[in-house]
Each structure stands twice: as structure tokens, then as C-alpha cells.
């Protein structure tokens, strides 16, 4: 991704401030307390700031508004501390807003790590927590290392399997460098080749899913995006883990990393896992997702020292970028760089919003009676 590609954008931009105001007001109308609504809106907008549109404002209606309206997501997040030590904490989010529970968890993990060098907070009975990188960035903004992961509704099949058993289960790591507090090393990606949010984005733009990302019940690679989204819900399709279908390209590695995140998201907090993370009871009625998350923070000052850590990290990243490029390639990136490029480009522009998301925003606005006019209406 480069500036030339970003400049080809044809969708209208909606200012970040207007999007935030709209989502905060919408959340409030749905019963979310104002401070919690601001947290949720900021996480969603930050995803679009970084160009991670699979988890941005296009998920506002289907993942949050619709679930609150269906009664499977509690707008008021009641947080219970189940167990706590100087360096650890386990909390129950009581099926409230995942971003609110995660902010509480990461705030406490950072506070504990500042005192004792390292900390871990685990969450159970939560919900979708937005882009995982948001939470690791909270640590890097404080000059600390942040690690987080979450399980999710079943969508990945184990290697040599076709049944969707695990979620897309991201394992996200942020490490501060000497290149600036706003440019840490930050890997934020699923343990599957793709994730449902990206497939939803493909559907919105009318794009087929590349072969090898999704496997059908008969073991074949699926590419029809609308069918895939339906089949995933019905258990007739599953996402392939990183590496792809089978083990020739290392699919078993992605599978094992997905299992590792599943374990950490469940065992540390005594939470639910695998098929228990669907939104259906045995009788077919709807229920909350009961997701689990974990947050680990390490203070470099408790190790070799913050300055040494940041310079070493910066030296490693600079060496990688300066290494020999493949023929025809302009540059080598390190994790997080492309997101910072998008963020800088969109800083004064806002969220690019296609017709499908525009329609959803208007539906929510009209249903909730919010007095806001968007630029794309003119």
C-alpha cells in the first residue's frame, strides 16, 4: 500500500468527528453509558484510521447495534473481579461490551506492570473487542510491550478437518521502538488466512474470495463470497488456518497458533471455548457469545531498560527494511507500517464510506431518531 493507491479512493469521506458523534449518540440511545459509548466508538474509528476496514465502522450495525437489539449483547457492562494478585487479574464481563471490558483489563495490566514489571489480565463472558492492535497499542503508548489475544465464534477448521471449531483467534504483539511512540512494531492479524470481517468486506464490494482461504464440507476450496458467509453460519464451510488447507504450506502451524490463543483465552479465566462460543442455544434460540480475552504487559525497564529495548527493536526493524528487495519491489515493510501510512493519509480526511455502510448508518439514524446529516446525502 502506498500514497498513490490511497489517492485512488472514490468513496466519500465522512469526518472522524462526525462518525464518532453519531456512533456515541447511537450507543447511548441503545442504553450504553456515555463513557462506554466513547470507548466503543474510538476503537471502531481507530480501525478505519489504520485502514483495517474489516473491523471498522462497517461492523457498527451488524456486530453491535443488531446484537444489542437482539438481546445477546448487554449495553451496560457489569465487570466483576473474580480473582486478583499484584500481577494478575481475572474479570467477568457479564456479556457486556467487549471494548469496555478490554479497556478496564488493559488499564489494570499496564498499572500492575508499571509496579511489578509484568502483568496479565484475563477476561471471560465478553464480546467482540474490536481490533486487537488497539489494546497492544495502549501498552506501546506507555513504552511497554503489549500482547493480547481473543477467541471467537467457531470459523476455523483444524488441519485435515472441515468442521469450523475455532475462532479467527488473533495473537497480537506490540513492541515500542526508538522510531516514535506512534510507530511501534505491531502485528495484528488473525490465525486464519482471512477473517469473517474481511469476507463481509469482499461481499460489500462484490469480490470473490481467493481460493484456498475457505474449505467446504466436502474438502473443496470455496470462492463464492455470499455463499461462504451463509455456509460459515450454517457450519457448511470453515476458514483455513494460516498456511492454508492441508499442511504442504504449513497450515498446521496456523492451526496450532489458533489453538494456543483458544487455550489462553479460556484456561486463564475459566471461560468458554470452541463450539460453546456460538450465539445459539441447543434449542436454536439466541444467546450471548461468551468470549474470552487475555492481556499481557511487560515493562522493559524491569528487563534491560526501556532505552535499550527501544533502540534494539528499532535497529532490528531498520535492518529488515534495508535488506535486499525482490526484483520489482519498491520497499520492505515491517508490521504496523502500512497502518501508519494510512493513518497519516486519512488524518484530516475521515472514514471512506461505501454505499452499503452509508445505508446502514442511515437505517440506524432513522430508527433511533438522531438528528445528523452526513456529507454523502448531499
C-alpha positions as CSV (number, residue, x, y, z in Angstrom):
1,X,0.0,0.0,0.0
2,X,1.3,3.5,-0.9
3,X,0.1,7.0,-1.3
4,X,-0.7,6.5,-4.9
5,X,-3.1,3.7,-4.1
6,X,-4.7,5.7,-1.3
7,X,-5.2,8.6,-3.6
8,X,-7.3,6.4,-5.9
9,X,-10.1,6.3,-3.3
10,X,-13.5,7.0,-4.8
11,X,-15.7,6.6,-1.8
12,X,-16.8,9.7,0.0
13,X,-15.0,10.6,3.3
14,X,-17.0,11.2,6.4
15,X,-15.1,13.2,9.1
16,X,-14.0,11.2,12.1
17,X,-15.6,13.6,14.5
18,X,-19.0,13.3,12.8
19,X,-18.7,9.5,12.8
20,X,-17.8,9.5,16.4
21,X,-20.6,11.8,17.4
22,X,-23.1,9.6,15.5
23,X,-21.9,6.3,17.0
24,X,-21.7,7.7,20.5
25,X,-25.3,9.1,20.3
26,X,-26.5,5.8,18.8
27,X,-24.9,3.7,21.5
28,X,-26.4,6.0,24.2
29,X,-29.9,5.6,22.6
30,X,-29.3,1.8,22.9
31,X,-28.6,2.1,26.6
32,X,-24.8,2.2,26.6
33,X,-23.4,4.7,29.2
34,X,-21.8,7.7,27.5
35,X,-18.2,7.0,28.7
36,X,-18.5,3.4,27.5
37,X,-20.0,4.6,24.2
38,X,-17.0,6.8,23.6
39,X,-14.6,3.8,24.2
40,X,-16.5,1.7,21.7
41,X,-16.7,4.4,19.1
42,X,-13.0,5.2,19.4
43,X,-12.0,1.5,18.9
44,X,-14.1,1.2,15.7
45,X,-12.9,4.5,14.3
46,X,-9.2,3.7,15.1
47,X,-9.6,0.6,12.9
48,X,-10.6,2.8,9.9
49,X,-7.9,5.3,10.7
50,X,-5.4,2.4,10.2
51,X,-7.1,1.1,7.1
52,X,-8.3,-2.1,8.8
53,X,-11.8,-1.8,7.4
54,X,-12.8,-5.4,8.2
55,X,-13.1,-4.3,11.8
56,X,-14.1,-0.6,11.4
57,X,-17.4,1.3,11.3
58,X,-18.8,-1.3,8.8
59,X,-19.2,-3.6,11.9
60,X,-21.1,-0.9,13.9
61,X,-24.6,-2.1,12.9
62,X,-24.2,-5.9,12.4
63,X,-21.9,-6.6,15.3
64,X,-23.0,-4.1,17.9
65,X,-26.3,-2.4,17.1
66,X,-28.1,-5.6,15.9
67,X,-26.7,-7.7,18.8
68,X,-27.9,-5.2,21.4
69,X,-31.3,-5.1,19.7
70,X,-31.5,-9.0,19.6
71,X,-30.7,-9.1,23.4
72,X,-27.4,-11.0,23.0
73,X,-25.1,-8.1,23.9
74,X,-25.6,-6.2,27.1
75,X,-25.3,-2.4,26.6
76,X,-24.3,-1.9,30.2
77,X,-21.1,-3.7,31.0
78,X,-21.0,-5.0,34.6
79,X,-17.5,-6.0,35.4
80,X,-16.8,-8.4,38.3
81,X,-13.3,-9.0,39.5
82,X,-13.1,-12.8,40.2
83,X,-9.6,-13.0,41.4
84,X,-6.7,-10.6,41.7
85,X,-3.0,-10.6,42.7
86,X,-0.3,-7.9,42.5
87,X,0.5,-9.0,38.9
88,X,-2.7,-10.7,37.7
89,X,-6.5,-10.3,37.5
90,X,-9.4,-12.3,36.2
91,X,-12.6,-10.5,35.4
92,X,-16.1,-11.4,34.2
93,X,-17.6,-9.0,31.7
94,X,-21.1,-10.5,32.1
95,X,-21.7,-10.4,28.3
96,X,-21.3,-6.7,28.1
97,X,-19.4,-4.6,25.6
98,X,-16.1,-6.2,24.8
99,X,-14.2,-2.9,24.2
100,X,-15.3,-1.6,27.6
101,X,-14.2,-4.8,29.4
102,X,-10.9,-4.7,27.4
103,X,-10.2,-1.1,28.4
104,X,-10.7,-2.0,32.0
105,X,-8.4,-5.0,31.7
106,X,-5.6,-3.3,29.8
107,X,-5.7,-0.3,32.1
108,X,-5.1,-2.6,35.1
109,X,-2.5,-4.7,33.3
110,X,-0.5,-1.5,32.5
111,X,-0.8,-0.2,36.0
112,X,0.3,-3.5,37.5
113,X,3.2,-3.9,35.1
114,X,4.5,-0.4,36.0
115,X,4.7,-1.5,39.6
116,X,5.9,-5.1,39.2
117,X,7.4,-5.4,35.7
118,X,4.9,-7.6,34.1
119,X,1.2,-8.4,34.4
120,X,-1.6,-10.5,32.9
121,X,-5.3,-9.9,33.0
122,X,-7.8,-12.4,31.6
123,X,-11.5,-11.8,30.7
124,X,-14.4,-14.2,30.4
125,X,-18.0,-13.8,29.3
126,X,-17.1,-10.9,27.0
127,X,-18.0,-10.0,23.4
128,X,-16.2,-8.8,20.3
129,X,-13.4,-6.4,21.3
130,X,-12.6,-4.7,18.0
131,X,-9.1,-4.7,16.5
132,X,-6.7,-6.5,18.8
133,X,-4.0,-4.0,18.0
134,X,-5.8,-1.2,19.8
135,X,-5.1,-2.9,23.1
136,X,-1.4,-3.7,22.4
137,X,-1.1,0.0,21.3
138,X,-2.2,1.1,24.8
139,X,0.9,-0.6,26.1
140,X,3.3,0.7,23.5
141,X,2.0,4.2,24.0
142,X,3.3,3.8,27.6
143,X,6.7,2.5,26.3
144,X,5.7,-1.1,27.2
145,X,5.3,-4.4,25.4
146,X,1.7,-5.4,24.9
147,X,0.4,-8.9,24.0
148,X,-3.3,-9.8,23.6
149,X,-5.5,-12.4,22.0
150,X,-9.1,-13.4,22.0
151,X,-11.2,-16.4,21.0
152,X,-14.2,-16.0,18.8
153,X,-17.2,-17.8,17.3
154,X,-16.1,-21.0,15.5
155,X,-14.9,-20.5,12.0
156,X,-11.5,-22.2,11.5
157,X,-11.2,-25.9,10.7
158,X,-8.3,-27.9,12.2
159,X,-5.7,-29.2,9.7
160,X,-7.2,-32.2,7.9
161,X,-10.6,-31.2,9.2
162,X,-13.6,-29.5,7.6
163,X,-15.6,-28.5,10.7
164,X,-15.4,-24.9,12.0
165,X,-14.1,-25.4,15.5
166,X,-12.0,-22.4,16.5
167,X,-12.4,-18.6,16.0
168,X,-10.0,-16.5,14.0
169,X,-8.2,-16.0,17.3
170,X,-5.7,-13.2,16.7
171,X,-2.3,-13.2,18.5
172,X,-1.2,-9.6,18.6
173,X,2.1,-8.2,19.8
174,X,3.2,-4.5,20.1
175,X,6.8,-3.5,20.9
176,X,7.9,0.1,21.3
177,X,10.9,1.3,19.2
178,X,13.1,4.4,19.1
179,X,11.3,5.5,15.9
180,X,8.5,7.2,17.8
181,X,5.7,6.4,20.2
182,X,3.2,6.4,17.3
183,X,5.2,3.9,15.2
184,X,5.9,0.7,17.3
185,X,6.3,-2.8,15.8
186,X,2.7,-4.0,15.9
187,X,1.5,-7.3,14.4
188,X,-2.3,-7.6,14.5
189,X,-3.7,-10.4,12.5
190,X,-5.9,-13.5,12.7
191,X,-4.5,-17.0,12.9
192,X,-6.6,-17.8,9.8
193,X,-5.7,-16.6,6.3
194,X,-8.6,-14.3,6.4
195,X,-11.4,-13.5,8.8
196,X,-15.2,-13.1,8.6
197,X,-14.9,-9.3,8.6
198,X,-12.7,-9.4,5.5
199,X,-15.2,-11.7,3.8
200,X,-18.0,-9.3,4.7
201,X,-16.0,-6.6,3.1
202,X,-15.5,-8.7,0.0
203,X,-19.3,-9.2,-0.2
204,X,-19.8,-5.4,0.1
205,X,-17.5,-4.7,-2.9
206,X,-18.7,-7.8,-4.9
207,X,-15.4,-9.7,-4.8
208,X,-14.9,-13.4,-4.9
209,X,-12.9,-15.0,-2.1
210,X,-9.4,-16.2,-3.3
211,X,-9.2,-20.0,-3.5
212,X,-7.5,-21.6,-0.5
213,X,-8.9,-19.4,2.2
214,X,-12.1,-21.3,2.8
215,X,-12.9,-25.0,2.8
216,X,-16.2,-26.6,2.2
217,X,-17.7,-29.7,4.0
218,X,-16.6,-31.8,1.0
219,X,-13.0,-30.6,1.3
220,X,-13.1,-28.3,-1.7
221,X,-11.9,-24.7,-1.8
222,X,-14.8,-22.2,-1.9
223,X,-14.7,-18.8,-3.6
224,X,-18.4,-17.6,-3.8
225,X,-18.3,-15.0,-1.0
226,X,-22.1,-14.6,-0.3
227,X,-22.4,-18.4,-0.2
228,X,-19.3,-18.7,2.1
229,X,-20.8,-16.2,4.6
230,X,-24.1,-18.2,4.6
231,X,-22.2,-21.6,4.8
232,X,-20.0,-20.4,7.7
233,X,-23.1,-19.6,9.7
234,X,-24.6,-23.0,8.9
235,X,-21.5,-25.0,9.6
236,X,-21.1,-26.0,5.9
237,X,-17.8,-24.1,5.4
238,X,-14.8,-23.2,7.5
239,X,-11.8,-20.8,7.3
240,X,-8.4,-22.3,6.6
241,X,-5.7,-21.5,9.2
242,X,-2.6,-19.5,8.3
243,X,-0.7,-21.6,5.8
244,X,-3.9,-22.8,4.1
245,X,-5.7,-26.0,3.5
246,X,-3.7,-29.1,4.5
247,X,-0.1,-29.0,5.7
248,X,2.0,-28.6,2.5
249,X,2.3,-24.8,3.1
250,X,2.4,-25.0,6.9
251,X,-1.3,-24.9,7.6
252,X,-0.7,-27.0,10.8
253,X,1.3,-24.0,12.1
254,X,-1.5,-21.6,11.8
255,X,-3.8,-24.3,13.3
256,X,-1.6,-24.7,16.3
257,X,-1.3,-20.9,16.9
258,X,-5.1,-20.7,16.8
259,X,-5.3,-23.4,19.4
260,X,-2.8,-21.6,21.6
261,X,-4.9,-18.5,21.5
262,X,-8.1,-20.5,22.2
263,X,-6.4,-22.1,25.2
264,X,-5.0,-18.8,26.7
265,X,-8.4,-17.1,26.1
266,X,-10.2,-19.9,28.0
267,X,-8.0,-21.5,30.6
268,X,-6.7,-18.4,32.3
269,X,-10.2,-17.1,33.1
270,X,-12.1,-20.4,33.2
271,X,-14.1,-19.3,30.2
272,X,-16.0,-21.0,27.4
273,X,-14.4,-22.3,24.2
274,X,-14.8,-23.8,20.8
275,X,-18.5,-24.7,20.0
276,X,-19.7,-23.0,23.2
277,X,-18.9,-19.7,21.6
278,X,-21.8,-19.8,19.1
279,X,-24.8,-17.5,19.6
280,X,-27.2,-20.4,19.7
281,X,-28.6,-22.5,22.5
282,X,-29.3,-26.2,21.8
283,X,-33.0,-25.3,21.0
284,X,-31.9,-22.8,18.4
285,X,-32.7,-19.7,20.5
286,X,-30.1,-16.8,20.6
287,X,-27.7,-16.3,23.4
288,X,-24.5,-14.1,24.0
289,X,-21.2,-15.3,22.7
290,X,-19.3,-15.6,26.0
291,X,-15.9,-14.7,24.5
292,X,-12.6,-14.7,26.4
293,X,-9.6,-12.4,26.1
294,X,-6.1,-12.2,27.6
295,X,-3.8,-9.1,28.0
296,X,-0.1,-9.3,28.9
297,X,2.1,-6.3,29.5
298,X,5.9,-6.2,30.0
299,X,7.8,-3.2,31.2
300,X,11.2,-3.1,29.5
301,X,12.5,-1.1,32.5
302,X,12.1,-4.3,34.5
303,X,14.3,-6.1,32.0
304,X,17.2,-4.5,30.2
305,X,15.8,-0.9,30.3
306,X,13.4,1.0,28.1
307,X,16.0,2.8,26.0
308,X,18.0,-0.3,25.2
309,X,14.8,-2.2,24.3
310,X,13.6,0.6,22.0
311,X,16.9,1.0,20.3
312,X,17.4,-2.7,19.8
313,X,13.8,-3.1,18.4
314,X,14.4,-0.1,16.1
315,X,17.8,-1.5,14.9
316,X,16.1,-4.8,14.0
317,X,13.3,-3.2,12.0
318,X,15.6,-0.8,10.2
319,X,17.9,-3.8,9.2
320,X,14.9,-5.7,7.9
321,X,13.7,-2.7,5.8
322,X,17.2,-2.1,4.4
323,X,17.7,-5.7,3.3
324,X,17.8,-6.7,-0.4
325,X,14.5,-6.3,-2.1
326,X,12.9,-8.8,-4.5
327,X,13.0,-7.7,-8.2
328,X,10.3,-5.2,-8.9
329,X,9.5,-4.4,-5.3
330,X,9.8,-0.8,-4.1
331,X,10.3,-1.4,-0.3
332,X,10.2,-3.9,2.5
333,X,7.7,-3.2,5.3
334,X,7.6,-4.2,9.0
335,X,4.4,-5.0,10.9
336,X,2.4,-1.8,11.6
337,X,4.0,0.4,8.9
338,X,1.2,0.2,6.4
339,X,-1.3,1.1,9.0
340,X,0.7,4.2,10.0
341,X,0.8,5.2,6.3
342,X,-3.0,5.0,6.1
343,X,-3.4,6.8,9.4
344,X,-1.2,9.7,8.2
345,X,-3.1,9.9,4.9
346,X,-6.6,9.8,6.4
347,X,-5.8,12.1,9.4
348,X,-7.6,15.1,8.0
349,X,-10.0,13.2,5.7
350,X,-12.1,10.8,7.8
351,X,-13.6,7.4,7.1
352,X,-14.1,6.4,3.4
353,X,-17.7,5.0,3.4
354,X,-19.2,2.9,0.6
355,X,-22.9,2.6,-0.2
356,X,-23.6,-0.4,2.0
357,X,-22.2,1.3,5.1
358,X,-23.9,4.5,4.2
359,X,-27.2,2.7,4.0
360,X,-26.7,1.1,7.4
361,X,-25.8,4.4,9.0
362,X,-29.0,5.9,7.7
363,X,-31.0,3.0,8.9
364,X,-29.6,3.3,12.4
365,X,-30.0,7.1,12.4
366,X,-33.6,7.0,11.3
367,X,-34.5,4.1,13.6
368,X,-33.1,5.9,16.7
369,X,-34.2,9.4,15.7
370,X,-30.8,11.0,15.7
371,X,-30.6,14.5,14.1
372,X,-27.5,14.2,12.0
373,X,-26.9,14.8,8.3
374,X,-24.0,13.0,6.6
375,X,-21.9,14.5,3.7
376,X,-22.8,11.7,1.3
377,X,-26.5,12.7,1.5
378,X,-25.8,16.0,-0.3
